[in-house]
């Protein structure tokens, strides 16, 4: 069973761009849809880790908003870091899923039982992935993966969000104490 979902940031949770405001603060654009994917992963019983090679206050804020279990920034050797983390938490390869987009994710991906990537990931990452999301990084790729713990020990995909009842997502968010704001639109 998948117990831990590891997420890269730049190019996976974001479009990979680096933006600076007039005072030099680094900004990032996150897809709100990805928050739903993370809520679904947590509702399925997974813990979620962000593991990124850069450090940015915006990432800390996003992790806090989404109640991410583990946030590690400035990780330059993701494979060595993840290997230590897995040993310390008694996690096996089959316990861990990974979603990343670039070459620096490949060695960490090799430690994981299930690997997903955005549609615009680097070629070798696309070749390694068990699941390639239709969306590009920062455009809802994490929501598209729809992480789910399965009883057979592999990650599977949940049905498309539009086919889920809105109340199911709202119930999961409420259970996890995550604030969700929904416009009053007719159910489909």
Z-matrix of the N, CA and C atoms (Angstrom, degrees):
N
C 1 1.460
C 2 1.521 1 109.78
N 3 1.293 2 115.69 1 144.27
C 4 1.459 3 120.28 2 175.68
C 5 1.534 4 107.88 3 -76.43
N 6 1.336 5 115.54 4 121.87
C 7 1.463 6 121.29 5 178.58
C 8 1.521 7 112.19 6 -109.74
N 9 1.350 8 116.60 7 -20.92
C 10 1.456 9 120.89 8 -176.99
C 11 1.517 10 109.61 9 -138.30
N 12 1.324 11 115.80 10 129.58
C 13 1.464 12 123.05 11 174.43
C 14 1.517 13 107.28 12 -108.09
N 15 1.342 14 116.63 13 119.80
C 16 1.460 15 122.62 14 -179.61
C 17 1.527 16 108.30 15 -103.32
N 18 1.327 17 115.93 16 129.37
C 19 1.465 18 121.52 17 -177.06
C 20 1.517 19 111.49 18 -121.46
N 21 1.309 20 115.56 19 132.28
C 22 1.451 21 122.66 20 167.44
C 23 1.529 22 106.41 21 -79.51
N 24 1.316 23 117.95 22 164.14
C 25 1.463 24 120.82 23 179.99
C 26 1.526 25 111.72 24 -106.00
N 27 1.333 26 116.91 25 -71.71
C 28 1.459 27 120.69 26 -173.21
C 29 1.523 28 111.21 27 -65.88
N 30 1.326 29 116.01 28 119.16
C 31 1.448 30 121.92 29 -178.72
C 32 1.512 31 114.15 30 89.51
N 33 1.328 32 117.04 31 -8.51
C 34 1.464 33 121.89 32 178.30
C 35 1.532 34 109.19 33 -116.76
N 36 1.330 35 115.99 34 -65.11
C 37 1.460 36 119.83 35 175.78
C 38 1.532 37 110.97 36 -80.74
N 39 1.338 38 116.50 37 -18.20
C 40 1.469 39 121.74 38 179.06
C 41 1.526 40 109.04 39 -126.26
N 42 1.312 41 115.97 40 175.15
C 43 1.464 42 120.37 41 178.75
C 44 1.524 43 112.43 42 -79.61
N 45 1.308 44 117.82 43 0.97
C 46 1.452 45 121.86 44 178.28
C 47 1.517 46 114.04 45 87.97
N 48 1.321 47 117.04 46 -6.34
C 49 1.462 48 120.27 47 178.37
C 50 1.518 49 111.07 48 -77.64
N 51 1.311 50 115.36 49 154.11
C 52 1.462 51 121.23 50 174.50
C 53 1.523 52 106.36 51 -115.59
N 54 1.316 53 115.99 52 122.52
C 55 1.457 54 122.14 53 -177.58
C 56 1.524 55 108.23 54 -116.79
N 57 1.323 56 116.96 55 143.48
C 58 1.461 57 121.30 56 177.70
C 59 1.517 58 108.87 57 -126.60
N 60 1.331 59 116.20 58 139.99
C 61 1.460 60 119.05 59 174.12
C 62 1.528 61 108.21 60 -85.55
N 63 1.321 62 116.32 61 -178.22
C 64 1.468 63 120.71 62 -174.31
C 65 1.530 64 113.42 63 -65.86
N 66 1.332 65 117.07 64 -16.80
C 67 1.465 66 119.42 65 178.96
C 68 1.532 67 112.27 66 -100.71
N 69 1.335 68 117.31 67 4.20
C 70 1.451 69 121.41 68 177.65
C 71 1.512 70 115.35 69 92.02
N 72 1.333 71 118.03 70 3.72
C 73 1.456 72 120.54 71 177.24
C 74 1.528 73 109.59 72 -71.53
N 75 1.325 74 116.00 73 135.69
C 76 1.454 75 120.75 74 177.67
C 77 1.523 76 110.08 75 -79.61
N 78 1.324 77 115.75 76 133.75
C 79 1.457 78 122.29 77 179.81
C 80 1.524 79 109.41 78 -118.30
N 81 1.311 80 116.88 79 153.81
C 82 1.460 81 122.14 80 177.40
C 83 1.520 82 108.94 81 -135.99
N 84 1.324 83 115.43 82 148.76
C 85 1.465 84 121.60 83 175.72
C 86 1.529 85 108.05 84 -106.25
N 87 1.327 86 116.15 85 119.58
C 88 1.453 87 122.10 86 178.35
C 89 1.521 88 109.18 87 -108.01
N 90 1.322 89 116.96 88 144.41
C 91 1.461 90 121.21 89 176.21
C 92 1.527 91 109.21 90 -83.15
N 93 1.307 92 115.71 91 124.94
C 94 1.464 93 120.48 92 178.67
C 95 1.527 94 110.69 93 -59.55
N 96 1.333 95 116.90 94 -33.99
C 97 1.470 96 120.52 95 179.95
C 98 1.527 97 111.55 96 -58.56
N 99 1.327 98 117.03 97 -32.92
C 100 1.457 99 119.33 98 179.29
C 101 1.518 100 111.70 99 -63.37
N 102 1.308 101 117.08 100 -30.46
C 103 1.455 102 120.33 101 176.76
C 104 1.517 103 111.15 102 -58.93
N 105 1.334 104 117.12 103 -38.04
C 106 1.465 105 121.12 104 177.82
C 107 1.520 106 110.58 105 -64.29
N 108 1.331 107 117.07 106 -39.93
C 109 1.467 108 120.23 107 177.64
C 110 1.514 109 111.57 108 -62.87
N 111 1.316 110 116.31 109 -38.87
C 112 1.464 111 121.07 110 179.12
C 113 1.523 112 110.24 111 -69.63
N 114 1.324 113 117.34 112 -40.01
C 115 1.471 114 120.97 113 176.16
C 116 1.530 115 109.91 114 -59.98
N 117 1.328 116 116.77 115 -42.74
C 118 1.466 117 120.12 116 179.98
C 119 1.528 118 111.13 117 -65.90
N 120 1.321 119 117.58 118 -39.65
C 121 1.462 120 120.59 119 177.73
C 122 1.527 121 110.37 120 -62.06
N 123 1.313 122 115.85 121 -44.30
C 124 1.468 123 119.46 122 -179.69
C 125 1.524 124 110.80 123 -68.09
N 126 1.333 125 117.11 124 -36.19
C 127 1.464 126 120.49 125 177.93
C 128 1.528 127 110.77 126 -65.87
N 129 1.339 128 116.72 127 -28.39
C 130 1.459 129 121.34 128 176.98
C 131 1.526 130 111.77 129 -79.50
N 132 1.333 131 117.02 130 -0.67
C 133 1.456 132 121.10 131 175.61
C 134 1.514 133 115.62 132 98.59
N 135 1.321 134 117.19 133 5.29
C 136 1.460 135 119.67 134 -179.94
C 137 1.514 136 111.69 135 -84.73
N 138 1.328 137 115.69 136 148.81
C 139 1.450 138 120.66 137 166.37
C 140 1.525 139 106.33 138 -89.71
N 141 1.324 140 116.08 139 153.99
C 142 1.459 141 120.80 140 -177.10
C 143 1.523 142 109.25 141 -122.93
N 144 1.332 143 115.11 142 133.87
C 145 1.453 144 122.12 143 178.32
C 146 1.527 145 109.07 144 -122.61
N 147 1.313 146 115.89 145 135.93
C 148 1.455 147 121.52 146 166.87
C 149 1.516 148 106.10 147 -101.54
N 150 1.334 149 115.77 148 128.32
C 151 1.460 150 122.23 149 179.06
C 152 1.531 151 107.36 150 -132.49
N 153 1.321 152 116.63 151 109.44
C 154 1.457 153 120.94 152 -173.39
C 155 1.525 154 111.71 153 -133.15
N 156 1.303 155 115.61 154 149.84
C 157 1.453 156 121.29 155 -179.22
C 158 1.518 157 114.10 156 -81.42
N 159 1.324 158 117.26 157 -12.80
C 160 1.460 159 121.53 158 179.86
C 161 1.522 160 109.43 159 -108.09
N 162 1.307 161 116.01 160 167.34
C 163 1.466 162 121.45 161 174.89
C 164 1.515 163 107.88 162 -122.04
N 165 1.324 164 115.54 163 131.34
C 166 1.459 165 120.32 164 -177.80
C 167 1.531 166 108.91 165 -154.98
N 168 1.305 167 115.49 166 132.91
C 169 1.466 168 120.79 167 179.21
C 170 1.532 169 111.51 168 -60.98
N 171 1.336 170 116.62 169 -33.66
C 172 1.469 171 120.14 170 179.22
C 173 1.525 172 111.07 171 -61.63
N 174 1.316 173 117.76 172 -35.39
C 175 1.466 174 121.43 173 178.28
C 176 1.526 175 109.32 174 -66.95
N 177 1.321 176 117.09 175 -42.05
C 178 1.467 177 120.33 176 177.86
C 179 1.523 178 110.68 177 -60.26
N 180 1.327 179 116.47 178 -42.77
C 181 1.473 180 120.23 179 178.87
C 182 1.529 181 111.06 180 -63.62
N 183 1.329 182 116.92 181 -44.22
C 184 1.460 183 120.16 182 -179.22
C 185 1.530 184 110.59 183 -64.54
N 186 1.316 185 116.62 184 -41.86
C 187 1.461 186 120.35 185 177.95
C 188 1.531 187 110.98 186 -61.53
N 189 1.317 188 115.76 187 -40.60
C 190 1.466 189 120.22 188 178.23
C 191 1.527 190 110.50 189 -65.87
N 192 1.333 191 117.52 190 -43.58
C 193 1.473 192 121.30 191 178.97
C 194 1.525 193 111.78 192 -58.73
N 195 1.336 194 115.53 193 -37.78
C 196 1.469 195 120.49 194 -176.04
C 197 1.530 196 113.04 195 -93.02
N 198 1.323 197 117.05 196 3.23
C 199 1.467 198 121.54 197 -179.62
C 200 1.531 199 110.87 198 56.15
N 201 1.328 200 116.15 199 43.95
C 202 1.459 201 121.96 200 178.12
C 203 1.535 202 108.13 201 -64.46
N 204 1.327 203 116.10 202 135.99
C 205 1.464 204 120.60 203 -176.47
C 206 1.523 205 112.97 204 -69.78
N 207 1.329 206 117.03 205 -40.81
C 208 1.466 207 121.45 206 -176.59
C 209 1.526 208 109.76 207 -135.28
N 210 1.309 209 116.37 208 130.14
C 211 1.463 210 121.90 209 175.78
C 212 1.513 211 108.74 210 -124.84
N 213 1.330 212 116.06 211 120.10
C 214 1.458 213 122.07 212 177.56
C 215 1.524 214 108.54 213 -128.85
N 216 1.337 215 115.92 214 117.02
C 217 1.458 216 122.28 215 179.14
C 218 1.529 217 109.05 216 -112.41
N 219 1.323 218 115.87 217 163.11
C 220 1.474 219 122.02 218 -178.44
C 221 1.524 220 112.30 219 61.74
N 222 1.323 221 116.95 220 35.35
C 223 1.458 222 122.01 221 178.11
C 224 1.528 223 106.90 222 -92.65
N 225 1.312 224 116.42 223 109.38
C 226 1.468 225 119.40 224 -174.63
C 227 1.521 226 113.08 225 -93.80
N 228 1.319 227 118.65 226 -21.71
C 229 1.467 228 122.24 227 173.75
C 230 1.522 229 107.29 228 -121.79
N 231 1.325 230 115.47 229 86.84
C 232 1.462 231 120.48 230 -174.26
C 233 1.521 232 112.54 231 -62.94
N 234 1.322 233 117.90 232 -36.89
C 235 1.466 234 120.46 233 -179.33
C 236 1.522 235 111.20 234 -64.81
N 237 1.328 236 118.07 235 -47.65
C 238 1.466 237 120.88 236 179.35
C 239 1.527 238 110.10 237 -62.47
N 240 1.332 239 116.18 238 -43.05
C 241 1.463 240 119.98 239 179.83
C 242 1.528 241 110.80 240 -62.73
N 243 1.341 242 116.71 241 -48.68
C 244 1.462 243 120.33 242 -177.73
C 245 1.521 244 111.28 243 -65.44
N 246 1.309 245 117.18 244 -37.71
C 247 1.463 246 120.80 245 177.76
C 248 1.530 247 110.60 246 -59.78
N 249 1.326 248 117.11 247 -46.28
C 250 1.475 249 120.93 248 177.53
C 251 1.531 250 110.72 249 -62.60
N 252 1.332 251 116.52 250 -45.29
C 253 1.463 252 121.16 251 -179.05
C 254 1.534 253 109.84 252 -59.73
N 255 1.329 254 116.13 253 -46.08
C 256 1.469 255 119.92 254 -179.11
C 257 1.520 256 110.70 255 -61.85
N 258 1.320 257 118.25 256 -42.03
C 259 1.467 258 121.45 257 179.06
C 260 1.530 259 110.73 258 -64.17
N 261 1.329 260 116.69 259 -44.45
C 262 1.468 261 121.12 260 -179.16
C 263 1.520 262 112.67 261 -65.27
N 264 1.347 263 117.30 262 -27.18
C 265 1.458 264 121.32 263 -177.37
C 266 1.531 265 112.49 264 -108.96
N 267 1.318 266 116.57 265 14.08
C 268 1.477 267 122.64 266 178.00
C 269 1.525 268 112.12 267 52.55
N 270 1.326 269 116.23 268 46.49
C 271 1.460 270 121.85 269 178.83
C 272 1.523 271 109.84 270 -102.87
N 273 1.322 272 116.39 271 135.50
C 274 1.457 273 121.35 272 175.25
C 275 1.524 274 109.47 273 -96.90
N 276 1.299 275 115.76 274 172.07
C 277 1.464 276 121.44 275 177.96
C 278 1.528 277 110.91 276 -54.57
N 279 1.323 278 116.56 277 -42.57
C 280 1.465 279 120.84 278 -177.69
C 281 1.529 280 113.06 279 -70.45
N 282 1.326 281 117.16 280 -13.29
C 283 1.467 282 121.88 281 179.78
C 284 1.523 283 112.68 282 -84.50
N 285 1.343 284 117.92 283 -11.14
C 286 1.462 285 120.68 284 -168.62
C 287 1.522 286 111.46 285 -122.47
N 288 1.333 287 115.70 286 132.25
C 289 1.464 288 123.31 287 171.29
C 290 1.525 289 107.51 288 -113.22
N 291 1.323 290 116.18 289 151.78
C 292 1.464 291 121.45 290 -175.35
C 293 1.516 292 108.95 291 -137.59
N 294 1.320 293 116.10 292 137.75
C 295 1.462 294 120.81 293 173.78
C 296 1.524 295 108.22 294 -128.56
N 297 1.334 296 115.87 295 116.24
C 298 1.455 297 121.68 296 -179.19
C 299 1.512 298 109.88 297 -150.01
N 300 1.331 299 115.61 298 175.70
C 301 1.463 300 118.30 299 -172.52
C 302 1.517 301 115.58 300 -131.99
N 303 1.321 302 118.78 301 -11.71
C 304 1.456 303 118.34 302 -168.69
C 305 1.525 304 112.19 303 -127.70
N 306 1.316 305 115.10 304 172.20
C 307 1.466 306 121.75 305 -175.27
C 308 1.519 307 112.73 306 -58.42
N 309 1.338 308 117.57 307 -32.88
C 310 1.469 309 119.39 308 -179.85
C 311 1.529 310 112.48 309 -71.30
N 312 1.322 311 117.71 310 -5.17
C 313 1.466 312 121.61 311 176.32
C 314 1.532 313 112.42 312 -93.21
N 315 1.325 314 117.88 313 -18.48
C 316 1.472 315 121.58 314 -171.37
C 317 1.518 316 114.17 315 -57.68
N 318 1.313 317 117.99 316 -46.96
C 319 1.474 318 118.66 317 -177.38
C 320 1.527 319 111.70 318 -67.89
N 321 1.321 320 117.48 319 -33.77
C 322 1.469 321 120.51 320 175.66
C 323 1.533 322 110.11 321 -69.72
N 324 1.325 323 116.83 322 -37.50
C 325 1.468 324 120.62 323 178.16
C 326 1.525 325 111.37 324 -59.41
N 327 1.330 326 116.96 325 -34.51
C 328 1.463 327 121.21 326 -179.21
C 329 1.523 328 112.19 327 -63.07
N 330 1.316 329 117.43 328 -19.13
C 331 1.463 330 122.16 329 179.83
C 332 1.526 331 112.55 330 -85.78
N 333 1.337 332 117.31 331 -6.66
C 334 1.464 333 121.76 332 -169.25
C 335 1.529 334 112.52 333 -110.48
N 336 1.307 335 115.60 334 148.72
C 337 1.453 336 121.74 335 -178.69
C 338 1.512 337 114.30 336 -78.90
N 339 1.314 338 117.73 337 -19.65
C 340 1.469 339 121.63 338 179.01
C 341 1.511 340 107.87 339 -144.65
N 342 1.331 341 115.74 340 133.09
C 343 1.463 342 121.87 341 -177.49
C 344 1.522 343 109.57 342 -128.84
N 345 1.326 344 115.31 343 132.36
C 346 1.468 345 121.16 344 174.29
C 347 1.524 346 107.86 345 -126.27
N 348 1.324 347 115.31 346 161.21
C 349 1.458 348 119.80 347 177.85
C 350 1.517 349 109.54 348 -152.53
N 351 1.344 350 117.23 349 157.87
C 352 1.459 351 121.00 350 174.10
C 353 1.532 352 110.35 351 -69.38
N 354 1.312 353 116.55 352 161.95
C 355 1.461 354 122.55 353 -178.43
C 356 1.524 355 112.94 354 -60.04
N 357 1.321 356 117.52 355 -29.47
C 358 1.462 357 120.92 356 -176.66
C 359 1.535 358 113.08 357 -99.66
N 360 1.318 359 117.07 358 24.36
C 361 1.471 360 121.07 359 178.57
C 362 1.529 361 109.85 360 -67.04
N 363 1.331 362 115.50 361 162.96
C 364 1.462 363 121.37 362 176.54
C 365 1.534 364 109.80 363 -60.34
N 366 1.318 365 116.09 364 149.13
C 367 1.465 366 121.44 365 -176.79
C 368 1.517 367 115.28 366 -49.72
N 369 1.334 368 119.36 367 -50.27
C 370 1.471 369 119.75 368 179.11
C 371 1.533 370 112.93 369 -62.04
N 372 1.323 371 117.72 370 -30.77
C 373 1.469 372 121.40 371 177.79
C 374 1.526 373 109.04 372 -70.51
N 375 1.324 374 117.04 373 -43.31
C 376 1.468 375 120.44 374 176.22
C 377 1.526 376 110.30 375 -57.78
N 378 1.335 377 116.73 376 -38.75
C 379 1.453 378 120.89 377 179.09
C 380 1.512 379 113.85 378 -69.74
N 381 1.320 380 117.93 379 -26.06
C 382 1.468 381 123.12 380 -178.84
C 383 1.521 382 112.94 381 -88.37
N 384 1.314 383 117.30 382 -25.40
C 385 1.470 384 121.46 383 -171.46
C 386 1.523 385 112.99 384 -66.62
N 387 1.335 386 114.63 385 141.05
C 388 1.461 387 121.40 386 171.43
C 389 1.526 388 110.48 387 -80.00
N 390 1.331 389 115.00 388 -25.78
C 391 1.466 390 120.57 389 -179.25
C 392 1.519 391 108.54 390 -143.12
N 393 1.326 392 116.95 391 126.41
C 394 1.463 393 122.39 392 176.43
C 395 1.519 394 107.56 393 -107.58
N 396 1.322 395 115.68 394 117.12
C 397 1.465 396 120.79 395 179.84
C 398 1.531 397 109.04 396 -69.06
N 399 1.301 398 117.11 397 149.13
C 400 1.465 399 120.48 398 177.47
C 401 1.517 400 111.91 399 -73.32
N 402 1.314 401 117.02 400 -25.05
C 403 1.454 402 121.80 401 -178.41
C 404 1.521 403 110.98 402 -85.87
N 405 1.323 404 114.88 403 151.86
C 406 1.455 405 121.33 404 172.89
C 407 1.525 406 109.15 405 -77.71
N 408 1.326 407 115.93 406 165.56
C 409 1.454 408 120.58 407 175.78
C 410 1.512 409 110.97 408 -58.30
N 411 1.327 410 116.35 409 137.85
C 412 1.462 411 121.06 410 179.76
C 413 1.513 412 114.09 411 78.74
N 414 1.340 413 117.20 412 4.54
C 415 1.470 414 120.97 413 -179.44
C 416 1.521 415 112.02 414 -120.75
N 417 1.320 416 116.91 415 22.07
C 418 1.456 417 120.55 416 176.74
C 419 1.519 418 114.06 417 101.53
N 420 1.327 419 118.06 418 18.29
C 421 1.470 420 120.81 419 -178.87
C 422 1.530 421 111.83 420 -61.51
N 423 1.324 422 118.17 421 -37.36
C 424 1.465 423 119.89 422 -179.62
C 425 1.510 424 111.46 423 -66.93
N 426 1.317 425 116.35 424 -36.65
C 427 1.462 426 119.73 425 176.95
C 428 1.522 427 109.14 426 -67.44
N 429 1.329 428 117.13 427 -37.03
C 430 1.460 429 120.82 428 -179.03
C 431 1.521 430 111.32 429 -64.38
N 432 1.327 431 117.62 430 -33.32
C 433 1.462 432 119.94 431 -178.96
C 434 1.523 433 110.97 432 -68.25
N 435 1.316 434 117.49 433 -30.46
C 436 1.456 435 123.24 434 176.12
C 437 1.525 436 111.95 435 46.64
N 438 1.311 437 114.99 436 67.19
C 439 1.458 438 121.76 437 -176.52
C 440 1.512 439 111.97 438 -58.62
N 441 1.313 440 115.62 439 139.67
C 442 1.456 441 120.94 440 179.07
C 443 1.522 442 108.89 441 -149.01
N 444 1.308 443 117.02 442 135.62
C 445 1.464 444 119.70 443 172.29
C 446 1.512 445 107.42 444 -78.18
N 447 1.302 446 117.19 445 131.17
C 448 1.462 447 119.29 446 178.23
C 449 1.522 448 109.49 447 -116.52
N 450 1.313 449 116.19 448 155.37
C 451 1.461 450 120.26 449 -176.59
C 452 1.518 451 111.45 450 -73.59
N 453 1.333 452 118.95 451 -15.60
C 454 1.465 453 120.01 452 -179.49
C 455 1.521 454 111.83 453 -87.43
N 456 1.332 455 117.87 454 -1.42
C 457 1.444 456 120.37 455 174.16
C 458 1.510 457 115.28 456 91.30
N 459 1.318 458 117.88 457 5.12
C 460 1.458 459 119.98 458 176.46
C 461 1.516 460 108.56 459 -120.37
N 462 1.316 461 115.41 460 158.95
C 463 1.455 462 118.54 461 177.94
C 464 1.513 463 109.27 462 -79.03
N 465 1.286 464 115.59 463 144.64
C 466 1.460 465 121.24 464 177.73
C 467 1.517 466 107.67 465 -133.02
N 468 1.307 467 115.88 466 172.64
C 469 1.453 468 119.69 467 -178.41
C 470 1.515 469 110.37 468 -103.51
N 471 1.293 470 115.86 469 142.12
C 472 1.452 471 121.30 470 173.12
C 473 1.522 472 108.33 471 -80.10
N 474 1.328 473 118.54 472 161.81
C 475 1.458 474 119.43 473 176.62
C 476 1.522 475 110.43 474 -63.15
N 477 1.326 476 117.65 475 160.16
C 478 1.462 477 120.23 476 179.77
C 479 1.523 478 111.44 477 -53.14
N 480 1.335 479 115.18 478 145.67
C 481 1.457 480 121.24 479 -175.75
C 482 1.521 481 111.69 480 -55.25
N 483 1.342 482 117.50 481 -36.68
C 484 1.468 483 119.08 482 -177.55
C 485 1.528 484 111.69 483 -63.85
N 486 1.349 485 117.72 484 -22.38
C 487 1.452 486 118.90 485 179.15
C 488 1.529 487 112.41 486 -89.62
N 489 1.318 488 116.88 487 -9.41
C 490 1.457 489 119.45 488 175.64
C 491 1.523 490 108.99 489 -81.50
N 492 1.298 491 116.41 490 143.00
C 493 1.454 492 118.95 491 174.98
C 494 1.517 493 108.72 492 -68.08
N 495 1.306 494 115.68 493 136.84
C 496 1.461 495 120.27 494 179.39
C 497 1.517 496 110.65 495 -56.39
N 498 1.318 497 117.17 496 -36.26
C 499 1.460 498 120.33 497 -178.62
C 500 1.526 499 111.57 498 -65.62
N 501 1.349 500 119.04 499 -28.88
C 502 1.456 501 121.10 500 177.10
C 503 1.522 502 110.63 501 -65.03
N 504 1.325 503 116.43 502 -45.57
C 505 1.455 504 120.43 503 178.36
C 506 1.522 505 109.92 504 -65.56
N 507 1.323 506 116.41 505 -42.23
C 508 1.462 507 120.20 506 179.19
C 509 1.529 508 110.15 507 -63.87
N 510 1.334 509 116.87 508 -39.50
C 511 1.465 510 120.38 509 178.54
C 512 1.511 511 111.84 510 -63.83
N 513 1.334 512 116.23 511 -41.80
C 514 1.463 513 120.48 512 178.28
C 515 1.518 514 110.07 513 -63.79
N 516 1.322 515 117.02 514 -43.45
C 517 1.462 516 120.86 515 179.71
C 518 1.526 517 110.50 516 -63.31
N 519 1.328 518 116.79 517 -40.89
C 520 1.463 519 120.31 518 179.83
C 521 1.526 520 110.76 519 -65.77
N 522 1.331 521 116.75 520 -42.47
C 523 1.455 522 121.25 521 178.77
C 524 1.524 523 110.88 522 -59.66
N 525 1.331 524 116.35 523 -38.77
C 526 1.460 525 121.52 524 -178.04
C 527 1.519 526 112.42 525 -88.23
N 528 1.338 527 117.01 526 2.64
C 529 1.457 528 122.59 527 179.40
C 530 1.533 529 112.28 528 59.46
N 531 1.342 530 114.79 529 44.39
C 532 1.458 531 121.09 530 178.18
C 533 1.528 532 107.44 531 -111.00
N 534 1.324 533 117.73 532 122.41
C 535 1.462 534 119.15 533 179.55
C 536 1.519 535 111.19 534 -69.12
N 537 1.326 536 116.20 535 132.54
C 538 1.456 537 121.92 536 178.16
C 539 1.512 538 107.88 537 -130.31
N 540 1.318 539 116.30 538 135.14
C 541 1.452 540 121.67 539 178.93
C 542 1.515 541 108.06 540 -114.67
N 543 1.320 542 117.60 541 126.13
C 544 1.451 543 122.27 542 -177.09
C 545 1.519 544 108.88 543 -122.82
N 546 1.324 545 115.65 544 131.33
C 547 1.452 546 119.39 545 172.87
C 548 1.507 547 107.87 546 -69.84
N 549 1.283 548 117.22 547 147.02
C 550 1.458 549 121.04 548 -178.96
C 551 1.521 550 109.11 549 -77.54
N 552 1.332 551 116.78 550 92.11
C 553 1.453 552 121.79 551 179.57
C 554 1.501 553 109.20 552 -119.55
N 555 1.322 554 118.01 553 153.64
C 556 1.466 555 119.54 554 -179.53
C 557 1.525 556 110.97 555 -65.89
N 558 1.344 557 116.08 556 144.57
C 559 1.459 558 120.83 557 177.81
C 560 1.514 559 108.34 558 -74.12
N 561 1.318 560 116.28 559 147.99
C 562 1.470 561 121.02 560 -179.82
C 563 1.502 562 110.30 561 -111.48
